[in-house]
Amino acid sequence: MAQTTLSDGWFDDKGRMDDEEPATPREVQVLKEFLSGHITSSVAAKGLMTATEDDKPLTDKLGRVAWLLIDTIIHYQNQQPLLIELLDAIHHLPDGELDFSAQQKERYPDWRKWKELGLFESLLDNTLRSSQAYRYSPDDEDEDEDPHCNCRRWESINSFLAHRHVYDKDMSGCAFGIDLIVETLAQEFESNDCERQVNSTVLD
């Protein structure tokens, strides 16, 4: 279920730097400070995208930042407008703010495109499609997972996309965003209704 209050435990778990949670503690801390209102979106954008390799190499930088953002989008729906602001700040980072050294620029000749976060968009779309396809099915890989987790992921990403259309002031996108909200609310109602029916059956 989407949360409304920032949890220290949730953010601490995101900075484990293992296969499941690859983000570094520094990246997680920057995101948490931004969502808590302690730093601006421009400062957070630079902190997230800096090319420092003190904690981990840059080879998986884009993937770990993308998944950190996606997980936060899903877990904290009420923070989505701020996350959209952060993404916009990342897209508009001056090249110099990325702090790539000359050697790093040679290793990653497309470094200027990093701030476009193309991998984020691709992973978000894949997660949306997967959660939509299996939104009425539990996650079989985790027996402790919320049985409605796929539906909630789908709802959260739809909410994010709707917010982004409004943020971009795209009129056709706004109409699409409104459709997403209506569809998501309808699906959430249907999901809750199904859950009530299951619980009623169990109680009977």
C-alpha positions as CSV (number, residue, x, y, z in Angstrom):
1,M,0.0,0.0,0.0
2,A,1.2,3.5,-0.8
3,Q,2.6,5.4,2.2
4,T,2.2,9.0,3.1
5,T,4.9,9.5,5.7
6,L,8.6,9.1,4.9
7,S,10.0,6.1,6.7
8,D,13.7,6.0,7.8
9,G,13.5,2.2,7.7
10,W,12.3,2.2,4.1
11,F,15.1,4.5,2.9
12,D,17.7,2.7,4.9
13,D,16.7,-0.5,3.2
14,K,17.1,1.1,-0.2
15,G,20.8,1.8,0.5
16,R,21.9,-1.8,1.0
17,M,24.0,-1.8,-2.2
18,D,23.1,-5.4,-3.0
19,D,21.5,-7.1,-6.0
20,E,18.0,-6.2,-5.0
21,E,18.7,-2.7,-3.7
22,P,21.7,-1.3,-5.7
23,A,21.4,2.4,-4.8
24,T,24.2,3.8,-2.6
25,P,23.5,5.3,0.8
26,R,24.5,8.7,-0.6
27,E,22.0,8.5,-3.4
28,V,19.3,7.4,-1.0
29,Q,20.1,10.2,1.5
30,V,20.0,12.9,-1.2
31,L,16.5,11.7,-2.3
32,K,15.3,11.6,1.3
33,E,16.6,15.1,2.1
34,F,14.9,16.5,-1.0
35,L,11.5,14.8,-0.2
36,S,11.9,16.1,3.4
37,G,12.3,19.6,2.2
38,H,15.9,20.1,3.3
39,I,17.4,20.7,-0.2
40,T,16.2,22.0,-3.5
41,S,15.4,20.0,-6.6
42,S,18.5,21.4,-8.4
43,V,20.8,20.4,-5.5
44,A,19.2,16.9,-5.3
45,A,19.5,16.5,-9.1
46,K,23.2,17.2,-8.9
47,G,23.6,14.9,-5.8
48,L,21.8,12.0,-7.5
49,M,23.6,12.3,-10.9
50,T,27.1,13.2,-9.8
51,A,29.8,11.0,-11.4
52,T,31.6,10.3,-8.1
53,E,32.7,6.7,-7.8
54,D,33.5,6.8,-4.0
55,D,30.8,4.2,-3.2
56,K,30.3,2.3,-6.4
57,P,31.5,2.4,-10.1
58,L,29.4,4.2,-12.7
59,T,28.7,1.1,-14.6
60,D,25.2,0.7,-13.1
61,K,24.6,4.3,-12.1
62,L,21.6,4.9,-14.4
63,G,20.0,1.6,-13.4
64,R,20.2,2.1,-9.7
65,V,19.0,5.7,-9.8
66,A,16.2,4.7,-12.1
67,W,15.0,1.9,-9.8
68,L,15.3,4.1,-6.7
69,L,13.1,6.7,-8.3
70,I,10.6,4.1,-9.6
71,D,10.3,2.4,-6.2
72,T,9.8,5.8,-4.5
73,I,7.1,6.7,-7.1
74,I,5.3,3.5,-6.3
75,H,5.7,3.6,-2.5
76,Y,5.0,7.3,-1.9
77,Q,2.2,8.4,-4.2
78,N,1.8,11.7,-2.3
79,Q,5.5,12.6,-3.2
80,Q,4.9,12.2,-7.0
81,P,4.7,15.9,-7.8
82,L,8.0,16.5,-6.0
83,L,9.6,13.5,-7.9
84,I,8.4,15.0,-11.2
85,E,10.0,18.3,-10.2
86,L,13.3,16.4,-9.4
87,L,13.2,14.6,-12.8
88,D,12.7,17.9,-14.5
89,A,15.7,19.3,-12.6
90,I,17.8,16.3,-13.7
91,H,16.9,16.8,-17.3
92,H,18.0,20.5,-17.1
93,L,21.3,19.9,-15.3
94,P,24.1,21.8,-17.0
95,D,26.7,19.4,-18.3
96,G,29.3,20.7,-15.9
97,E,27.1,19.8,-12.9
98,L,27.5,16.1,-13.7
99,D,31.2,16.4,-12.7
100,F,32.5,13.9,-15.2
101,S,36.3,13.7,-15.2
102,A,38.2,13.6,-18.5
103,Q,38.8,9.9,-18.0
104,Q,35.2,9.2,-17.3
105,K,34.1,11.1,-20.4
106,E,36.4,8.8,-22.4
107,R,34.9,5.7,-20.8
108,Y,31.3,7.0,-21.3
109,P,31.3,9.0,-24.5
110,D,27.5,9.4,-24.2
111,W,27.7,11.0,-20.8
112,R,25.8,14.1,-21.8
113,K,22.7,11.9,-22.4
114,W,22.8,10.5,-18.9
115,K,20.5,13.3,-17.6
116,E,17.9,12.3,-20.1
117,L,17.3,9.1,-17.9
118,G,16.2,7.1,-20.9
119,L,16.6,3.9,-18.8
120,F,14.2,5.3,-16.2
121,E,11.5,5.8,-18.9
122,S,12.1,2.3,-20.3
123,L,12.0,0.6,-16.9
124,L,8.9,2.6,-15.8
125,D,7.1,1.5,-19.0
126,N,8.1,-2.1,-18.5
127,T,6.9,-2.0,-14.9
128,L,3.6,-0.4,-15.9
129,R,3.0,-3.1,-18.6
130,S,3.9,-6.0,-16.3
131,S,1.9,-4.7,-13.3
132,Q,-1.1,-4.1,-15.6
133,A,-0.9,-7.6,-17.1
134,Y,-0.7,-9.2,-13.7
135,R,-2.6,-6.7,-11.6
136,Y,-5.0,-9.3,-10.3
137,S,-2.3,-11.8,-9.5
138,P,0.0,-11.9,-6.4
139,D,3.8,-11.8,-6.7
140,D,4.6,-15.5,-6.7
141,E,8.3,-14.8,-5.9
142,D,7.5,-13.4,-2.5
143,E,5.0,-15.2,-0.3
144,D,4.9,-12.2,2.1
145,E,4.1,-9.7,-0.6
146,D,0.8,-7.9,-0.6
147,P,-1.5,-10.0,-2.8
148,H,-2.6,-6.8,-4.5
149,C,0.9,-5.5,-5.1
150,N,0.8,-5.6,-8.8
151,C,-2.5,-3.7,-8.9
152,R,-1.1,-1.1,-6.5
153,R,2.0,-0.7,-8.7
154,W,-0.2,-0.1,-11.7
155,E,-2.3,2.4,-9.8
156,S,0.8,4.3,-8.6
157,I,2.4,4.5,-12.0
158,N,-0.8,5.6,-13.6
159,S,-1.1,8.3,-10.9
160,F,2.5,9.4,-11.7
161,L,1.9,9.6,-15.4
162,A,-1.2,11.7,-14.9
163,H,0.6,14.1,-12.6
164,R,3.4,14.4,-15.2
165,H,1.0,15.3,-18.0
166,V,-0.4,18.0,-15.8
167,Y,3.1,19.3,-14.9
168,D,4.1,19.4,-18.5
169,K,0.9,21.5,-19.3
170,D,0.3,19.3,-22.3
171,M,-3.5,19.7,-23.0
172,S,-3.9,16.4,-24.9
173,G,-1.7,14.8,-22.2
174,C,-3.9,16.3,-19.5
175,A,-7.0,14.7,-21.0
176,F,-5.1,11.4,-21.1
177,G,-4.0,12.0,-17.5
178,I,-7.6,12.5,-16.4
179,D,-8.6,9.3,-18.2
180,L,-5.8,7.5,-16.3
181,I,-7.1,8.8,-13.0
182,V,-10.6,7.7,-13.7
183,E,-9.5,4.3,-14.9
184,T,-7.2,3.9,-11.9
185,L,-9.9,4.8,-9.4
186,A,-12.3,2.4,-11.1
187,Q,-9.8,-0.4,-11.0
188,E,-8.9,0.4,-7.3
189,F,-12.6,0.3,-6.5
190,E,-13.0,-3.0,-8.3
191,S,-9.9,-4.4,-6.6
192,N,-11.2,-3.4,-3.1
193,D,-14.6,-4.8,-4.0
194,C,-12.9,-8.1,-5.0
195,E,-10.9,-8.1,-1.7
196,R,-14.1,-7.5,0.3
197,Q,-15.8,-10.4,-1.5
198,V,-12.8,-12.7,-0.8
199,N,-12.7,-11.7,2.9
200,S,-16.5,-12.2,3.1
201,T,-16.2,-15.7,1.6
202,V,-13.4,-16.6,4.1
203,L,-15.5,-15.3,7.0
204,D,-18.5,-17.2,5.9
